[in-house]
Amino acid sequence: MGTVLGDTIEAGSVLEVKVDDQWLTALVLLANDEAVILDLCDGSTPVVVRSEELGEYRLFEADAAWN
């Protein structure tokens, strides 16, 4: 488990990250306090992003009623 920018981001988290004024969906493969490895779900190679470089993002939180 890792905490990045005040949110709990861990392996399996789903993020929307803003890249060039466009929102992209990313799956967190690994995370710690220093960096995250993201699968951008577009067929490209996963990327490593340092926490200070992550920029604007939204953490997806599933509605408990979905269970």
C-alpha positions in Angstrom: 0.0 0.0 0.0 1.2 3.5 -0.7 0.0 6.9 -0.1 0.5 9.4 -2.9 -0.6 13.0 -2.6 -2.9 12.3 0.3 -5.0 9.5 -1.3 -4.5 5.8 -0.7 -3.3 4.5 -4.1 -2.5 0.8 -4.1 -2.1 -2.0 -6.7 -5.4 -2.5 -8.3 -6.6 1.1 -7.9 -8.1 2.7 -11.0 -7.1 6.3 -11.7 -8.0 8.9 -14.3 -4.9 10.9 -15.1 -4.8 14.2 -17.0 -2.3 14.1 -19.8 -2.2 17.0 -22.3 -5.6 18.3 -21.3 -7.1 14.8 -21.8 -8.3 12.3 -19.2 -6.9 8.8 -19.5 -7.8 5.7 -17.5 -4.9 3.9 -15.8 -4.7 0.8 -13.6 -2.1 0.9 -10.8 0.1 -2.1 -11.0 2.4 -1.2 -8.1 2.6 1.8 -5.8 4.7 3.2 -2.9 5.3 6.6 -1.5 7.8 7.5 -4.2 6.2 6.3 -7.4 3.5 4.3 -9.2 3.6 1.9 -12.1 0.6 2.5 -14.3 -1.0 0.5 -17.1 -2.7 3.1 -19.3 -5.1 0.4 -20.6 -4.3 1.3 -24.2 -2.0 -1.5 -25.2 1.2 0.5 -24.5 4.0 -0.6 -22.1 3.3 0.3 -18.4 4.9 3.5 -17.2 6.6 4.5 -14.0 5.5 7.9 -12.6 7.2 9.5 -9.6 4.6 10.9 -7.1 5.7 14.5 -7.7 5.2 14.0 -11.5 1.8 12.5 -11.3 0.0 15.8 -11.7 -3.8 16.0 -11.8 -5.6 12.7 -11.2 -8.9 11.3 -9.9 -9.1 8.1 -7.9 -12.0 5.8 -8.8 -13.9 4.6 -5.7 -16.5 2.0 -6.3 -20.0 2.4 -4.8 -20.4 0.0 -1.9 -23.9 -0.9 -3.3 -22.2 -2.6 -6.3 -21.1 -5.5 -4.0 
